[in-house]
């Protein structure tokens, strides 16, 4: 029996597996091991351990955001081994999860498109090139947060066409300038998630020339500033994330226009990770 967990910003998806098949699934809160309090992470791991079958587990594969130093990695490893009484565990980044899910043991390019955006070149076993994402303030082109940021920036400057701005006002009442500033600069939660939350509204108006230009422009920036720095001629692109999947009809022709081949759109990596470790 093995254990695979893919833990994103909002939820952790834990799968106990035998013979490449899931025999038990547990959902917990998500983790970012560099920004969350360690007691909160310990509590989440403990919750999962108490809900999943008792071991022994032949191996544990834990994927999460925030694995940025060897010290953090070691602490998470020790916590997992203690909680599950297992000697064999690995902790990997969400980007490795995306690469293994999208490319498996073949070379390719993995892309995460969600609230944020990220990418890497994968040689079939490891990441060999990584263009840093930069976050929603200085990077994350093509992400939900940046598309939302571009729209809100235009909205407060009066640049959104009136017919769209009026509908936005009806759907999101009270969105005055002080509220926007407070939500972005004094948000105790996640400003990037707040900005990204407007994307369903934005994409529902994609047939409007203004919205099409805004969305296509941000996606093209991601292609130009990140994807084209990889070996796109020989490496197909796998796109991970629910937002990326929602953009499939927009991204396919845009990628083709830029000479980039798409391997697959995968809403969530966990099922492919179970197969990978099967």
Protein Blocks (a to p, Z undefined) as FASTA:
>chain_A
ZZdddddfkbccddddeehiafbdcddddddfklpcfklmmmmmmmmmmmmccdddfbdc
dddehiabfklmmmmmmmmmmmnopabdcdddfklmmmmmmnomaccddddddfbccddd
dehjacfbdcdekiamlgoghiaklmmmmmmmmmmnopacfklmmmmmmmmghiafklmm
mmmmmcfblmklmmmmmmmmmmmmmmpmklmmmmmmmmmmmmmmmmmmpcfklmccdded
jklmmmmmmmmmmmmmnopacfbdcfblklmmmmmmZZ
